[in-house]
Amino acid sequence: MSMRIQEKDLPSIAILGATGVVGIECLKLLAERNYPADKISLLASPRSAGKFIEYLDEKLIVEDTNQDSFNEKNVVFISAETQVSLKYAPIAVSKGSLVIDDSSAFRMNKNVPLVVPEVNPEDIFLHQGIISIPNCTTTPLVMLIYAIEKLSKVKRLVVSTYQSVSGAGKLATEELFNQSNDWLQNREISSKIFPYPIAFSLIPQVDDFEPDGYTKEEHKMINETRKILHNPEMRITSTCVRVPVPITHCESINLELSDNLDLQSIYNALDSMTGIEVLGKNNFEEYPMPFNSSGKDPVFVGRIRKDLSCENGFSMWLASDNLRKGAALNALQIMEKAFSIKY
């Protein structure tokens, strides 16, 4: 029987990128767990050093990141630019910390596990000091596939994403709000974060283009899905679109299975999957949206239907808060598995 861990045995945590949208979300989740403040250190760049962030009934100070920041830290969450992860993750590992990294720096490194705890928890214990978490669109997708593949192998997967601006950071969210206000006031709109205005529009480009016409984001989804599911031959194509929504990514998913299943079997498989909540089983007009999914932990799935163009095909739609399950929650769940934490 597993025992609840004693407070004195809880791992000490450093959050690198503490003032960013994912770092702030990580603190919210820790607060929901009443994680002791004296076990948490906040790290950021020099421009954020000295700031105070409220946590429970205390104020935590943000410290400048340096080589000594990771002394006596059991876990280091990194949610920052790739170059920051490349610089500081090896230093943290050398100090004995387990690094749980949110960037793409190590995801495709064969010696670094890429983990969604509901899907491949066993990979956590193969780490050599660093565990990566997937792209915030990959995480809900692999959970859905994993649930369905308990019944039938996926032969081909087509996914289109509708990604909120917070996936590009705090400044991107501010740009959406500023552009929306300028548009409503009939003022000229300027863009700094995105290549085109995002307010009241869509941008069918997330990240830079590769020579084959896919973006880096689309390649991330393909490669990360294959790695997490240990299926390097899975046939996947993706299109990633940025939408004028503050929080929560949505995805339209079409999959072709090896077997001809009925709709109820799909419902049952998804219903039985930890971390997934199915909507619309009895009402077509009930479905996931940012409106009813933001700020919540589950991956919400709806619009489930047979594909009329393919005998073994199904189409469905999901919504998942990209700052929670897409990032901070996934990282925290990895730590809880790694240290066998039960609050």
N, C-alpha and C positions, 0 to 999 in steps of 0.2 A: 504494500500500500504506500502511495506517495505521501510524503509529509509536506505540510506548508513550511516554507522556508522562514527562518527567524529573521527579524529585521537586521540584526547585526551581521547576518550572513548575506544580505542582499548585495549584489555587485555595485561597486562605485562606477558611476557613469560620467563620461565627458561627451558633450554634444558640440561638435565642431560644425559651425554654420547655425548657431543657436538663434540668430536674429532673422533668419530666412523663414519662408512660409512653412517649410517642412520641420525646421527646428522648433518653431513655435508650436506646431501641431504635436510634435513629440512631447513637449512639455505639458500640453493639455492632456495627453493620454497618460502620462506619468502622474499628473495631478488626480485624474480619475481613479488611479490605483492607490492614491495617498502615498506615493513613493517618497521616502524621507528626503527632505531638501539637502541635508548634509551629505547625501550620497551623490549629488548632482553637481557637475561643473559645467559652466557655459563658456564656449570658446568661439571666437570670431576673428575678423580682420582688425587691424589697428583702428580703423575708422569707427568701429562699433565698440571697442574696448572702453570700459568705464560706464556703460549703460547699465541700468537696472531693469530686470524683468520680474514682474510679480509672479510668484509661485506659491499656491496655497496661502498661508498667512505671512509669507516672507517675501523678501526681495533678493533675487540672486544677481550678482554682478557678473557682467560679461568680461572675460579676460582676453587679452591678446594671445594669439596662438604662437607657441615657440617649442623648442625641443624638450623643455621640462614640463610642458602642459600635460603630459600623459603619465607622469610618475604616479605609481600606485593607483592607476585606473584599471579596473577589470574589463570595462567595455568602453569603446569609443564609437559613437555614432557619427558618421561623416555625411553631411548633406551640403555639398558645396560644389564648386566647379571641378572638373576632372583633374586639372593641374594641382589643385589643393589636395585631392585624394592621393595623387601620385607622389606628392611631396611628403605628406604627413602620415599616411597609412603605414609605410615601412618603419617609420620612427616609433609609432605607437606599438607596433608588433614587437619591435626590439625591446620595448619596456615591459613586455608581457601582457599587453592588452589584446583583447579580441576586438578587431575592427569590423563593424557592420557598415558597409559603404553603399550609399545611395546613388553614386555616380556611375557612369559607364566605364570607368577606368579599368576595372578588373573583371567585368562580367564574362568576357569570353576567354579569360585566362584559364587554361585547363586545370591549373592547380587551385583555383578559387571556386568554391561552390556558389551556385546561383540558386537562391532558395525562396520558395513560397511554402511556409510551414505546413499548410493543408495538403500540399502536393508531394513534396520531396523532403520531409523532415530528416530523413536518414542522412542526407547530404551535409547537414549542419556539422556532423561529427567527423567529416573528412577534411575540415579546414586546416590550413597551416598558418592561421593567424588572421586571415581575412575572409569574410563572407560578403558576397554582393547580394543586393536586392535588385529585382528586375525593373525595367521600365514600368511606369505606372499604368500603361495600357496592357503590357504583357501579363501582369499579375492576375487581374480578373479573368483574362482570356484562358490562361492555363488552368485555372480552377474549374472553369466550365468544361474544358476539354477533358480534364482528368476525371470529372464526374461521369461524363458520357462514355468515355473509353472503358469504363468498368463493364459496359454492355456491348460495345462494338467499337472497333478501331476506326479512327478518322482517316479516310483516304485522301481527302482534299479539304482545305480550309480557305475561305475567302473572308477577310475581315476589313471593314472600313471603320475608322475611328473618328470621333467628334470630340476633340480635346479642348478642355477649358484653358483659359489663359494663365491660370496659376501654375500650370505645368512648366511655364517659362519663367516663373519667379515673381517676386513681389512687384518689381518695376513693370512687368507685363500687365499685371492686374491694374496697377495705377494707370497705365496707358489706355486700357479699355475704358475705365471710368472717365478719364479726361477726354478721350475722343468722343464718348457718348454725350458728355456734357457739351462739348464744342458743336457736335452735330445738331443737338437739340436747340442750341443757341444760334444756329446758322453761321458758325464761325469756321474758319479754315482748320482742317484736321492735319496734324503732323504725326509722323510715325518714326520712332527711334528703335523700339525693340523688335517689331515685326516689319517685314519688307513692304507691307501695304497696310492701310487702315483695317483694323479688326472690328471696330464698332459698326453694328448693323450690317455685317458682311461675314464672309467665310474665306479662309485662306487654305487652299489645298496643298499646303507645304508646311511640314513640321521638320525643322532642322535642314541641313544643306543637302543639295542633290548629289547623287553619285553618277558616274558615267552611264549607268544603265537606265537612268531616268527615275529610279526609286530614290527616296530620301534616306538619310542615315536612320531616321526614326523608323521607317518602314523595314529597313534591314535589321534594326535592333529587334523589332517584334518577331521577325522570322527566325533569326538566329537564337534569340533568348528562349523562345517557345520550344525549339528543338532541343536546346541544352537542358532545360528544366525537366522536360518529359523524357529525356534520354532517347530521343528519336531523331537522329540527324537527317533522316530521309523524308521526314514529314513534308508533304506538299502544301505550301502556304503562300498566299499572296496578300498584300496589304496596301491600303491607301489611308494615309493619315491627314486629317483635316483639323485646322484650328478654328474654333467657333467662339462667338462673343459671349461666353459664359464664365463667371468668376471661378467656380469650383465644380468639380465632378466631370469625369470623362465618360462618354457613352460609346458603344460599339455596336455595329450591325454585323452579325455573324452568320455566314452560310457554310454549312459543313456537309460533306458527303461521307456516309458511313459505309462500312463493309457489309452491314446487314440491314434488312428491311424491318425497322422497328416501328411500333405504334407510338402515338403521341403520349399516351399515358406512361409508357416506359421512360420517355425522356423526362417528363414531369417528376416521376419517382426518383430517377437518378439524381436530378438536380436538387430535389427536396432533401435527399439524404446526405448531401454534401455539406460538411461543416463550412460555414462562412458564406453560403449562398442562400438567398431568399427569393422564392419564385412569386411573381405577381401575375394576375390575370388568368388564373386557372378556370375561374367561373365567370369572368367578365372581361370581354375583349378590350374594354375601355380603361382597364386598370393596367398600368405599365410603368416601368421605371423612368424617371427623369431627374435632372439635377435638382428640381424643385422638391422632390420627395426622397432624394438619396443623399444629398449633401449633409455632412456632419454625422453620418451613420457608418457603422463598421461593415455591414454585410455588402457583398456584391449582389445587386438586385438584377434579376433576369425576368424578361417578359416577352410579349409578342412571339411566343413559341408556336411554330406552325410547320406543317409539312411543306417541303419545296415542291411546287407543282411541276417544275421542269426536270426533276431528278427523282428517280424511284426511291433511292436511299438517302435523300437529302432533307435537311431541316434548316429553317431560318429562325433567328432569335435576336434579341436586343438586350444589352446590359447597360447598367449605369453603376459607377463605382467612384466614391470620393477619392480623388487622386492624391490628396494630402494625407488621408488616413490609410485605408488598405493599400492604396497605390504607393505609399512611401513609409510614413512614420509608424503606422500600426504594424506593417509587415516586419519592419526592423525590430520593433519591440517584441513581437511574437518570437522572432528568432532568438533574441536574448533570453526570453523566458523558457524556450525549449533548451537552449544550450546550458542554462544554469538550473534547470528543473524547478523554476519558480512557480509556486502556487500561492496567491495572496490570501 
